[in-house]
Structure formats: structure tokens, C-alpha cells
Amino acid sequence: MYAQLVKTDGKGVKPLDEMTPEERVFQQRIDDDQKIEPKDWMPDGYRKNLIRQISQHAHSELVGQLPESNWITRAPTLERKAILLAKVQDEAGHGLYLYCAAETLGISRDQMFDQLHSGKSKYSSIFNYPTLTWADMGAVGWLVDGAAIMNQVPLQRTSYGPYARAMVRICKEESFHQRQGFHIMMKMANGTAAQKRMAQDALNRFWYPSLMMFGPSDKDSVHSAQSMAWKIKINTNDELRQKFVDQTVPQAEYLGLTVPDKDLRWNDETGSYVFTEPDWDEFYAVLAGNGPCNKERLQARVDAWNDGDWFREGLLANAAKRRAKQGEAA
């Protein structure tokens, strides 16, 4: 998912003997893999944690359009323009699905946007990095959407029904996005020497930010335990990061590109790659608003919201007028 820093209320998993009768029944439903629906009773902590996670996920989908929309008019062919335009449109749809899912928990869309614009709610750190060349569109699709898929496929089994169901379609569309990105990288890696250098440069710049997408190391992610117990999260951050590396390194080798990690090596005993951790100081700095494009990305969302104010007012006025006419007819 794109929610990297969701903090659960409390300091850990609540023991069974400290739960209220309602909490014990709720936890048993979770343990039995039953879906929780909007009208079901749920602990306040579960509701708050879901709102944080789903809203951050939704914000990331919308902000994630910005690095790519910059390249729609500059894509090298008409076909590439159409594909990229469709992808950006998909991301807007993903945001809408997720905002709708979050609204079932009792928060309004206006509240979620206010939290985003004020900086209270975060979005994925990956979208605070610039897209400098066309090869970056390949790296974003291959690496960023590849990491998103790794995170999001397990969320189809998350315990909250509306979230799990939204993820089914989102994952199908993200698979298209990942293949589109890999195809761009494959074309460039097998093109001219300059194109291959461009592809390598994009991999160099997006490799570690992509690893950061899974969130902090498990040893520092002290709030994951409760999310795991509630099955809001299905896998730990490090499990998913390792799986991503194991899957992506052979793809880079197939492309003839080099992963920018001099210590990367295969471990026969574990059956996985040993790799260098991201720079976590950079991760936290970007989340705190000090990344290369933080101010630019957030301001673009604020401007879009303000510029669309007249349209929202028109829709609300029209809806009120229709309700008034229906009332007169009754």
C-alpha cells in the first residue's frame, strides 16, 4: 500500500483478558477470517487505524498522478500518450474507491482533504521525488507500481470488507501499470546506448525510494503488531521488502541493468538476496516534508482543490434545487 507511517493507538496488542466482551467477540471474528462491515461494532482503535491507513492510501493515489501527468504531452509516441493518460486516469479512480471506503467509517471526504492539505495526513514518500526523463515513467511503473502490487495484493484479504473489495479492482489495474513500466524499460534498455544509460539512471534514482515504500524496518515499526492482530496488515514491512527485492533483481538482470547496491548478493541458505537497507534518515525527512518535491506536490493538490471550489458549489446548489423540486412535487 502507499500508507507508510500509520501509528496505532496504544503500545501493542491488547491481551485477551483485558478485552471487553465486545472486543473479544470482534477479535474472534477477525481470527475466523470474517469480514467486518461498516455497520458492525468495532473498537475505536480499529476504526481510527483504518481511517488513517485508507485515507493515506487514497491521498497517495491522487498525488501519484502528478509525477506522471507531467509526461503525458511529452511521451514519445501517440500510443505512449494514450497509455499514460489511461494510467493517470486509473490512479484517480483508485483514489475515489478508497475515499469511498474510508467514508463508510464515518469520516467525510472534505475532512480527509483538509487533513491532507494541512499536512496532518501523509501520502507515500515516493511521490516527492522528481521524474526527470521519459525513462522515469518506466521506473515508476516497474518499481513503484511493482512495490505497490506487492503491498496491495495481500490487502485483498484485509479484515475490513469495503477496503478488501476495493483492492480487487485496484490490484488488477496496478498489474497493467507495472507491465507498462517494465515494457518502457525493456525498450530503452535494448535501444541506443544513450537510452540504456537513461534507463540505468532511472533505476539508480528510484531503487531506494521504492524500497522505502514498504515503510520503516520492522524493528522500528512498533505499531505494526496491533494492525497485524486486526488483520488490517497481512505481512510485515520487511517481509514485503524482501519479497520485492527477490522478485525485482532478476528482472533488472534480464533488462541488462544493474541494481545500485554494491553489497547485493544471493544467499543460498535463506534462498533470498542480501541487500542494503535504505537511508532511513532520508525516509523520515521526506515524510516530514523535506523531500525534493514535497512543497510542489502538496501545493498542486491545494491549488486543484481551491480552483475546483466553484464547481463543487454549483453541484451542491443544483442538488439542493432538485431536492426542493422533489419536495414540492410530493
Summary of the structure (lengths in Angstrom):
residues: 330
radius of gyration: 21.3
end to end distance: 47.3
largest distance: 76.3
contacts: 1002
relative contact order: 0.12
helix: 67%
strand: 2%
